[in-house]
Amino acid sequence: MEGKDKKYKLHRIIYLTAGIAVLAASFDAAASQTSKKLKEAGQKIDQLERQKEEAKKKVGALKEQETHLKGELAEFNNQLSDVSAQINDLEIQIHEKQEQIEVTKGELKKAEATKESQYESMKARIRFIYEQGGVDVASVLLGSSSMAELLNKAEYVEEINRYDRQMLELYENTCKQISEKKKNLKSEKAELIAMQESMELKKEEVNSLIAKTQQHISSKQSEISNAEDKVGDYDAQIAKMKAYEEELERQKAIEAKRIAEEQKRKQEEEKKRAKEQKETQGSGSSGAKDKTPGNTGGTAPSGGGNVTANASDLAMLAALVECEAGGESYEGQWAVASVVVNRVKSGSFPNTISGVIYQAGQFSPVASGRFAMALSRGAAGSCTQAAQAALSGNTNINCLYFCRASSGVQGTVIGNHVFY
């Protein structure tokens, strides 16, 4: 009977151990699948972020082009203003020239009339002198009573003739000058009209450039709007993927918690099995010490001291802190670094900083490639400070896991994360 009991207990232990192994394998498979999805989500987010940055650069370049076109438009508008002012000035000058021409026409007409009048007067006087009453000039002169009278008459006739000739020449010169002035004014008016026509052509050219530039600006603004819409689309896609990533993080946290609880149950069962084996074999002792591993649940075992780490480990831990909590408070960054250090000390994870960070399925930034980029450029000062504090043994939280606070997992909330 005692042998049967022993056999029964042994079979029960075997079955229980096998069941735990199957359940653990199931949890591991689920965790692996979630980690894979997290990796893909992180990679997709990184891809969208890069595409968004390219779209933002395009928006910036298009806005620079728009600014350049607006500068050209302003210059063309200034040119149009200048040309319009010149055209207006030329119109005023042409109007003034036309008024001068009209005045000159009047002067010329008056001078020609005066010349004609002088000519007619001269002819009348000549007729009077040489043809008066049919008496010729010789008779007039010979009829003089004295030499003095004769000379006076002759001199008078000469004076009249000289005056008439001088006046006739004067009016002829005046008419010639006025005619020349009129000709010059017409020439100047023609030049002004030609200049005006040239300015009108330039005005049309500037107007055409303004219209084309306005079309280019309008087209560029449409491109900018489309590019900004593209940035908005990427923002929406990124937000959607981050929400999906957050849900995966929540699932991962739940799975990690289950695995930790299962590990704890497994250890308790191993303790119980070892005890039963000792009792069955009769070789156990009620005072014997249990040498099975300690609790590897959600919190780190007690203990302390520094974690052996070099400059490379510090850089890696700081980079991970930046990826996971770069936008958090220093306390939140310190807590993330503390989790990594706690894992190194726990015995349930790799015993090096690099081993914990690169352990498969643990930190999504490592899987997505964000960690590598942060490591290559170097982490921010606060993240490095938090990493250095944790590596020195100064941890601010005694946990092995963390996830987004919105996941619903119970624990200590710091910023946007819950630590458990």
C-alpha positions as CSV (number, residue, x, y, z in Angstrom):
1,M,0.0,0.0,0.0
2,E,2.8,2.3,0.9
3,G,4.5,1.6,-2.5
4,K,1.3,2.4,-4.3
5,D,1.1,5.8,-2.5
6,K,4.7,6.5,-3.4
7,K,4.0,5.6,-7.1
8,Y,0.9,7.7,-7.1
9,K,2.7,10.7,-5.7
10,L,5.5,10.3,-8.2
11,H,3.1,10.1,-11.2
12,R,1.2,13.2,-9.9
13,I,4.5,15.1,-9.7
14,I,5.4,14.1,-13.2
15,Y,2.1,15.1,-14.6
16,L,2.1,18.3,-12.7
17,T,5.6,19.1,-13.9
18,A,4.6,18.3,-17.5
19,G,1.5,20.5,-17.2
20,I,3.5,23.4,-15.9
21,A,6.0,22.9,-18.8
22,V,3.2,22.9,-21.4
23,L,1.6,26.0,-19.8
24,A,5.0,27.7,-19.7
25,A,5.7,26.9,-23.3
26,S,2.3,28.3,-24.2
27,F,3.0,31.5,-22.3
28,D,6.5,31.7,-24.0
29,A,4.9,31.2,-27.4
30,A,2.3,34.0,-26.7
31,A,5.1,36.3,-25.4
32,S,7.2,35.5,-28.4
33,Q,4.3,36.3,-30.8
34,T,3.6,39.6,-28.9
35,S,7.3,40.5,-29.0
36,K,7.3,39.9,-32.7
37,K,4.3,42.1,-33.2
38,L,5.9,44.8,-31.0
39,K,9.0,44.7,-33.1
40,E,7.0,45.0,-36.3
41,A,5.0,47.9,-34.8
42,G,8.1,49.7,-33.6
43,Q,9.7,49.3,-37.1
44,K,6.5,50.6,-38.7
45,I,6.5,53.6,-36.4
46,D,10.1,54.3,-37.2
47,Q,9.4,54.0,-40.9
48,L,6.4,56.4,-40.5
49,E,8.5,58.8,-38.5
50,R,11.2,58.9,-41.2
51,Q,8.5,59.4,-43.9
52,K,7.0,62.1,-41.8
53,E,10.4,63.8,-41.4
54,E,10.9,63.6,-45.2
55,A,7.4,65.1,-45.7
56,K,8.2,67.9,-43.2
57,K,11.4,68.6,-45.0
58,K,9.4,68.8,-48.2
59,V,7.0,71.3,-46.6
60,G,10.0,73.3,-45.4
61,A,11.5,73.3,-48.9
62,L,8.2,74.3,-50.5
63,K,7.7,77.1,-48.0
64,E,11.2,78.4,-48.9
65,Q,10.2,78.4,-52.5
66,E,7.0,80.2,-51.7
67,T,8.9,82.8,-49.8
68,H,11.3,83.2,-52.7
69,L,8.3,83.6,-55.1
70,K,6.7,86.1,-52.8
71,G,9.9,88.1,-52.8
72,E,9.9,88.0,-56.6
73,L,6.3,89.1,-56.7
74,A,7.1,92.0,-54.4
75,E,9.9,93.0,-56.7
76,F,7.7,92.8,-59.7
77,N,5.0,94.9,-58.0
78,N,7.7,97.5,-57.2
79,Q,8.7,97.5,-60.9
80,L,5.1,97.8,-61.9
81,S,4.7,100.7,-59.6
82,D,7.8,102.4,-61.0
83,V,6.7,101.8,-64.6
84,S,3.2,103.1,-63.9
85,A,4.7,106.2,-62.3
86,Q,6.9,106.7,-65.4
87,I,4.0,106.2,-67.7
88,N,2.0,108.8,-65.8
89,D,4.9,111.2,-65.8
90,L,5.3,110.7,-69.6
91,E,1.6,111.3,-70.1
92,I,2.0,114.6,-68.2
93,Q,5.0,115.6,-70.3
94,I,3.2,114.6,-73.5
95,H,0.2,116.8,-72.5
96,E,2.5,119.7,-71.7
97,K,4.3,119.2,-75.0
98,Q,1.0,119.2,-76.8
99,E,0.0,122.4,-75.0
100,Q,3.4,124.0,-76.0
101,I,2.8,122.9,-79.6
102,E,-0.6,124.5,-79.5
103,V,0.9,127.7,-78.1
104,T,3.6,127.6,-80.7
105,K,1.1,127.1,-83.4
106,G,-0.7,130.2,-82.2
107,E,2.5,132.1,-82.1
108,L,3.5,130.9,-85.6
109,K,0.1,131.8,-86.9
110,K,0.3,135.3,-85.3
111,A,3.8,135.8,-86.6
112,E,2.9,134.7,-90.1
113,A,-0.1,137.1,-90.0
114,T,2.1,139.9,-88.8
115,K,4.7,139.1,-91.5
116,E,1.9,139.1,-94.1
117,S,0.6,142.4,-92.8
118,Q,4.1,143.9,-92.8
119,Y,4.5,142.6,-96.4
120,E,1.2,144.2,-97.5
121,S,2.1,147.4,-95.8
122,M,5.5,147.5,-97.5
123,K,3.8,146.9,-100.8
124,A,1.3,149.6,-100.2
125,R,4.1,152.0,-99.3
126,I,6.1,151.1,-102.4
127,R,3.0,151.6,-104.5
128,F,2.4,154.9,-102.7
129,I,5.9,156.0,-103.3
130,Y,6.5,154.8,-106.8
131,E,3.0,154.8,-108.2
132,Q,1.2,157.7,-106.4
133,G,-1.2,159.4,-108.7
134,G,0.7,158.0,-111.7
135,V,3.7,160.2,-110.9
136,D,7.0,158.2,-110.8
137,V,9.6,158.8,-108.2
138,A,11.8,160.8,-110.6
139,S,9.0,163.4,-110.9
140,V,8.6,163.5,-107.2
141,L,12.3,164.1,-106.7
142,L,12.7,166.6,-109.6
143,G,9.7,168.5,-108.3
144,S,11.6,169.4,-105.2
145,S,12.1,173.1,-104.6
146,S,15.6,172.7,-103.3
147,M,18.5,170.2,-103.0
148,A,17.8,169.9,-99.3
149,E,14.2,168.9,-100.0
150,L,15.3,166.5,-102.7
151,L,17.8,164.9,-100.3
152,N,15.3,164.7,-97.6
153,K,12.8,163.1,-99.8
154,A,15.3,160.6,-101.1
155,E,16.5,159.8,-97.6
156,Y,13.0,159.4,-96.4
157,V,12.2,157.0,-99.2
158,E,15.4,155.0,-98.4
159,E,14.6,154.9,-94.7
160,I,11.1,153.6,-95.4
161,N,12.5,150.9,-97.7
162,R,15.2,150.0,-95.2
163,Y,12.7,149.7,-92.4
164,D,10.4,147.6,-94.5
165,R,13.2,145.3,-95.4
166,Q,14.3,145.0,-91.8
167,M,10.8,144.3,-90.5
168,L,10.2,141.8,-93.2
169,E,13.5,140.0,-92.4
170,L,12.6,140.1,-88.7
171,Y,9.2,138.6,-89.2
172,E,10.6,136.0,-91.6
173,N,13.2,135.0,-89.0
174,T,10.6,134.9,-86.3
175,C,8.4,132.7,-88.4
176,K,11.4,130.5,-89.1
177,Q,12.3,130.2,-85.4
178,I,8.7,129.5,-84.4
179,S,8.4,126.9,-87.1
180,E,11.7,125.3,-85.9
181,K,10.4,125.3,-82.4
182,K,7.2,123.7,-83.5
183,K,9.1,121.0,-85.3
184,N,11.3,120.4,-82.2
185,L,8.3,120.2,-80.0
186,K,6.6,117.6,-82.3
187,S,9.9,115.7,-82.3
188,E,10.1,115.7,-78.5
189,K,6.4,114.7,-78.3
190,A,7.1,111.8,-80.7
191,E,10.0,110.7,-78.5
192,L,7.8,110.9,-75.4
193,I,5.1,108.9,-77.1
194,A,7.7,106.3,-78.1
195,M,8.9,106.2,-74.5
196,Q,5.4,105.8,-73.3
197,E,4.7,103.0,-75.7
198,S,7.9,101.3,-74.5
199,M,6.8,101.8,-70.9
200,E,3.4,100.3,-71.8
201,L,5.1,97.3,-73.2
202,K,7.2,97.0,-70.1
203,K,4.1,97.3,-68.0
204,E,2.4,94.5,-69.9
205,E,5.6,92.4,-69.4
206,V,5.7,93.1,-65.7
207,N,1.9,92.4,-65.4
208,S,2.5,89.1,-67.2
209,L,5.4,88.2,-64.8
210,I,3.1,89.2,-61.8
211,A,0.3,86.9,-63.1
212,K,2.7,84.0,-63.7
213,T,4.3,84.5,-60.3
214,Q,0.9,84.6,-58.6
215,Q,0.0,81.4,-60.4
216,H,3.3,79.8,-59.2
217,I,2.6,81.0,-55.6
218,S,-0.9,79.6,-55.8
219,S,0.4,76.3,-57.2
220,K,3.1,76.2,-54.5
221,Q,0.6,76.9,-51.8
222,S,-1.5,74.0,-53.1
223,E,1.7,71.8,-52.9
224,I,2.3,73.0,-49.4
225,S,-1.2,72.2,-48.4
226,N,-0.9,68.7,-49.9
227,A,2.4,68.1,-48.2
228,E,1.1,69.3,-44.9
229,D,-1.9,67.0,-45.3
230,K,0.7,64.2,-45.9
231,V,2.4,65.1,-42.6
232,G,-1.0,65.0,-41.0
233,D,-1.7,61.6,-42.5
234,Y,1.6,60.3,-41.1
235,D,0.7,61.8,-37.7
236,A,-2.6,59.9,-37.8
237,Q,-0.9,56.7,-38.8
238,I,1.8,57.1,-36.2
239,A,-0.9,57.8,-33.5
240,K,-2.8,54.7,-34.6
241,M,0.4,52.5,-34.6
242,K,1.4,53.9,-31.2
243,A,-2.0,53.0,-29.9
244,Y,-1.6,49.5,-31.3
245,E,1.9,49.4,-29.8
246,E,0.5,50.5,-26.5
247,E,-2.0,47.6,-26.6
248,L,0.8,45.2,-27.4
249,E,2.8,46.6,-24.5
250,R,-0.3,46.0,-22.3
251,Q,-0.5,42.4,-23.6
252,K,3.2,41.9,-23.1
253,A,2.9,43.2,-19.5
254,I,0.1,40.8,-18.8
255,E,2.0,37.9,-20.4
256,A,5.2,38.9,-18.5
257,K,3.2,39.0,-15.2
258,R,1.7,35.6,-16.0
259,I,5.1,34.1,-16.8
260,A,6.5,35.6,-13.5
261,E,3.6,34.1,-11.6
262,E,4.0,30.8,-13.3
263,Q,7.7,30.8,-12.5
264,K,6.8,31.4,-8.9
265,R,4.3,28.5,-8.9
266,K,6.8,26.3,-10.7
267,Q,9.4,27.1,-8.0
268,E,6.9,26.4,-5.3
269,E,6.0,23.1,-6.9
270,E,9.6,22.2,-7.3
271,K,10.1,22.9,-3.6
272,K,7.0,20.7,-2.8
273,R,8.2,18.0,-5.2
274,A,11.7,18.0,-3.6
275,K,10.1,17.7,-0.2
276,E,7.8,14.9,-1.3
277,Q,10.7,13.1,-2.9
278,K,12.7,13.4,0.3
279,E,9.7,12.1,2.3
280,T,9.1,9.3,-0.1
281,Q,12.8,8.2,-0.1
282,G,12.9,8.7,3.7
283,S,16.1,10.6,3.3
284,G,14.8,14.1,4.1
285,S,15.1,16.0,7.3
286,S,12.6,18.3,8.8
287,G,15.4,20.8,9.5
288,A,17.1,20.7,6.1
289,K,17.5,23.9,4.3
290,D,15.7,24.5,0.9
291,K,18.3,25.2,-1.8
292,T,15.9,25.9,-4.6
293,P,15.9,29.3,-6.3
294,G,14.2,32.1,-4.6
295,N,11.2,34.1,-5.7
296,T,11.5,35.5,-9.2
297,G,8.2,37.3,-9.4
298,G,7.5,40.9,-10.2
299,T,9.9,42.5,-7.6
300,A,13.7,42.2,-7.4
301,P,15.1,40.2,-4.4
302,S,16.6,42.1,-1.6
303,G,20.3,42.9,-1.8
304,G,22.3,45.7,-3.2
305,G,25.8,46.7,-4.3
306,N,27.1,47.9,-7.6
307,V,26.6,46.1,-10.9
308,T,29.9,45.5,-12.8
309,A,29.7,47.8,-15.8
310,N,32.0,49.6,-18.2
311,A,31.6,52.7,-20.3
312,S,29.9,50.7,-23.0
313,D,27.3,49.3,-20.6
314,L,26.6,52.9,-19.3
315,A,26.1,54.1,-22.9
316,M,23.8,51.2,-23.7
317,L,21.7,51.7,-20.5
318,A,21.5,55.5,-21.1
319,A,20.4,54.9,-24.7
320,L,17.7,52.5,-23.6
321,V,16.5,54.9,-20.9
322,E,16.2,57.6,-23.5
323,C,14.2,55.4,-25.8
324,E,11.8,54.2,-23.1
325,A,11.6,57.4,-21.0
326,G,13.3,60.2,-22.8
327,G,10.2,62.4,-22.4
328,E,9.7,61.4,-18.7
329,S,10.8,63.1,-15.5
330,Y,14.3,62.2,-14.1
331,E,12.5,59.9,-11.6
332,G,10.9,58.0,-14.4
333,Q,14.2,57.7,-16.3
334,W,15.9,56.5,-13.1
335,A,13.1,53.9,-12.6
336,V,13.7,52.4,-16.1
337,A,17.4,52.2,-15.4
338,S,16.6,50.6,-12.0
339,V,14.5,47.9,-13.7
340,V,17.5,46.9,-15.9
341,V,19.9,46.8,-13.0
342,N,17.3,44.8,-10.9
343,R,17.1,42.2,-13.6
344,V,20.9,41.9,-13.7
345,K,20.9,41.2,-10.0
346,S,17.8,39.0,-9.9
347,G,19.2,35.7,-11.2
348,S,16.1,35.2,-13.5
349,F,17.6,37.3,-16.3
350,P,21.1,37.6,-17.9
351,N,23.7,38.8,-15.5
352,T,25.1,41.6,-17.6
353,I,23.6,44.9,-18.7
354,S,24.0,44.1,-22.4
355,G,22.5,40.6,-21.9
356,V,19.4,42.1,-20.2
357,I,19.0,44.8,-22.8
358,Y,19.4,42.5,-25.8
359,Q,17.4,39.6,-24.3
360,A,14.9,38.7,-27.0
361,G,11.4,40.1,-26.7
362,Q,12.1,42.4,-23.7
363,F,12.5,45.9,-24.9
364,S,10.7,47.0,-28.1
365,P,13.1,49.9,-29.0
366,V,15.9,47.3,-29.3
367,A,13.7,45.2,-31.7
368,S,12.6,48.2,-33.7
369,G,16.1,49.8,-34.2
370,R,15.4,52.9,-32.2
371,F,17.8,51.8,-29.5
372,A,20.6,51.5,-32.1
373,M,20.0,55.0,-33.4
374,A,20.0,56.4,-29.8
375,L,23.2,54.5,-29.0
376,S,25.0,55.8,-32.1
377,R,24.2,59.5,-31.4
378,G,24.6,59.3,-27.6
379,A,21.9,59.7,-24.9
380,A,20.8,62.9,-23.2
381,G,22.5,64.0,-20.1
382,S,19.6,63.2,-17.7
383,C,19.3,59.7,-19.1
384,T,23.1,59.1,-18.7
385,Q,22.8,60.5,-15.1
386,A,19.9,58.2,-14.3
387,A,21.8,55.2,-15.8
388,Q,24.9,56.1,-13.8
389,A,22.9,56.3,-10.5
390,A,21.3,52.9,-11.1
391,L,24.7,51.3,-12.0
392,S,26.1,52.7,-8.8
393,G,23.6,50.7,-6.8
394,N,21.2,53.6,-6.2
395,T,17.9,52.3,-7.5
396,N,14.6,54.1,-6.8
397,I,12.3,51.2,-7.5
398,N,12.4,47.5,-6.6
399,C,10.7,46.1,-9.7
400,L,11.6,43.9,-12.7
401,Y,9.0,45.0,-15.2
402,F,7.4,48.2,-16.5
403,C,4.8,49.1,-19.2
404,R,2.6,52.0,-20.1
405,A,0.4,53.2,-17.2
406,S,-2.6,53.0,-19.5
407,S,-2.3,49.2,-19.7
408,G,-4.3,48.7,-16.6
409,V,-1.5,46.7,-14.9
410,Q,-1.3,47.3,-11.1
411,G,1.9,48.7,-9.8
412,T,3.8,51.9,-9.0
413,V,3.0,54.6,-11.5
414,I,5.7,57.1,-12.4
415,G,4.8,59.4,-15.3
416,N,3.4,57.4,-18.2
417,H,4.7,54.1,-16.9
418,V,3.7,51.6,-14.3
419,F,6.4,49.5,-12.6
420,Y,5.6,46.1,-11.1
